[in-house]
Amino acid sequence: MSDGAAVRTTVNGGVLEVVLDRPKANAIDAATSRELGQVFAGFRDDPSLRVAVFTGAGDRFFSAGWDLGAAADGEEFEADYGEGGFGGFGELPRRNKPVVCAVNGLAVGGGFEIALAAEFVVAAEHAEFFLPEAGLGIIPDTGAVRLPRILPPAVATEVLIGGRRLDAREAERWGLVNRVVPVADLRAAALELAGRISASAPLAVEAVLAIDRATRHLSLEEAFAHLRSGDLEAYERMLASEDAEEGLQAFVEKRDPHWQGS
């Protein structure tokens, strides 16, 4: 984990809070991205942690994305951003735990792409999402891949190359955001969501994420065939787990389950 000036972490039960704090706009240079990657790799590898909540410091910027000041100083667009890719978790190998982004303000460029990589997004009412890269002569790589899978084609294309901004309510309406809350309630709402996820069986959570990633591109017939093939390791591990038995026993005994992750 990290307690550096740019990245702060706090653990609350099974929830890891990660705060990006780089005034004035929470922009991310390569060194900060690598630090975030180390934090999220630690989250991935720590069996006591179930969910991560990622946010920016302050209430103006979630993240302005790539640090253009670093770029002006010679940092290349294709720099080494660490094993998790830009922002630390979007391309992190073997990440089988969910991330909740608490978007506390402007999610610009790479900051928007970080939110797109999360499984859940809670946004403050004044949050905005936009991708300015095409106007700078480049493109948002991961945004160009992820956004058309979520938004209608015409809307995605306008955001990607037409400079369209999405406010929090519109992002919620299009399914980019789970819920919108007053900024004063943002942290509590994100932690409440994370707490509910953390209360679920960890192997069940892992299985859902694995199924989604393995079958999203398939037809329903192909997806169910893959699900029943025995090749989805996380799904098979969940079915054979002690936690699967514990969940049923706890229901019968009308008590809270005690998950072991096995």
Secondary structure, 3 states (H helix, E strand, C coil): CCECCCEEEEEECCEEEEEECCCCCCCECHHHHHHHHHHHHHHHHCCCCCEEEEEECCCCEEECCECHHHHHCCCCCCCCCCCCCCCCCCCCCCCCCCEEEEECCEEECHHHHHHHHCCEEEEECCCEEECCHHHHCCCCHHHHHHHHHCCCHHHHHHHHHCCCCEEHHHHHHCCCCCEEECHHHHHHHHHHHHHHHHCCCHHHHHHHHHHHHHHCCCCHHHHHHHHCCCCCHHHHHHHCCHHHHHHHHHHHHCCCCCCCCC
